[in-house]
Amino acid sequence: MATVERNLTSRAEQRIVLHDVPWETYLSLSMANGEGPVQLTYDQGTLEIMAPSYYHELMSRFIHDLIRVLTTELGMEMRSGGSTTMRSEPERRGAEADEIYHIRNEAAIRSQREFDPALPPDLAVEVDISASSSRRLPIYSSLGIPEVWRCDGERFTFLSLGDVPQAQGGEYRPIARSLSFPRLSPADLDSFLAKYDAMGENVLLGEFRQWVRETQLPE
């Protein structure tokens, strides 16, 4: 059985949800898609196919640039994996975040050429323009990703998995400060997101860089 979630606005993503899809079918579709234009999310038989909108991709790239500025100015290394397919065969789950980052564990994966579920990213980013990313959160939990940022185009929410593993019922909960950048709050990023439609990206990122230097560096 398939259900189709159609666009409601020009900024919306197109989504199709299929049920009772075998794991092998998901693997075949994932391999065929490669670095293709759609994102596949698979959770124990349920397959979601999502085609990102133009605005979705603008937000994803902008958030990536913000994180690049943060890590550069704070003297932190990071390895960005984009929308890499993350799969766990024992769990029969797989997903592609909008962006993933190894930050604290960057050195451990520096020579990796393939995704290793034993070394999950420190941070995943989800852009939710027209529909919730809630289908992917249980998958991220099972992979052990400690932090997720969600952005709906107007505001950010930071989520943490906490100390309870997914196998014991752990789930993501909102946090006031980022685990990866402990001085950073969602409201800090909201203020720059509010300026996105009114300013050029380079000018806005320049303002953000100066703000990071003034507020985020250790005293």
C-alpha positions, 0 to 999 in steps of 0.5 A: 500500500502506498500513500502520497503526501503532495506539495502544499506550497512551493517550498514543500518537498514531495514525499511517497510512503510505501509499506511492506517493502522488503529490505532487499528492495530498499537496498536495490533502490538505495544502490540504484539511487547512489548520490541521486536527487531523492532521499530514502528512509527505511524503517523495518518495512516502511519506505519513504521517498522524498524529493527535496525542494529548492528551498529545502536545499538552500536551507541545508547548504546554509546550515552547512556553511554555518557549521563550517564557520563555527568549526573554523573559528573555534579551531575544531576539526570536522568531517562532513558527510552530506546526505550519506546513506546510513544503514544498519542491517541488523535493525533493518533500518536506513536513512539519509540525513540532510547533513551529517558531521563527525566532530569529536570523533573526526580523527577516528574516521579520517581515513574512512571511505565508507560509512561505518555504523560503529562510528556514527556521526556526532551531529545530524541535521534535518531540514523540515520545511513541509513535513516532520523528520520524525520517521528518521529519529528512531533510525538515528537513535538506533545508530547512536547519533547523539545530537540532531538539529532540526530546522523548519525554515524559521527556527532551530530545535536542538535534540539530544539522545541523552544517556539512555540507549535506543534499545532501552527506550531512549528518544530525542529530547530538546536541549537548550545548548548544542552538545557539539558547540556548548555555548550555542543555543537554537535562538542564536541561529534563529536570529541569522535565519531570520535575515536569510531572505533579506541578505546575500549569503556571503554578507550574512555569513560574514556577520555570523563569523564576526558574531562567533568571534565575539561570543563563542570563543572560550574566555 
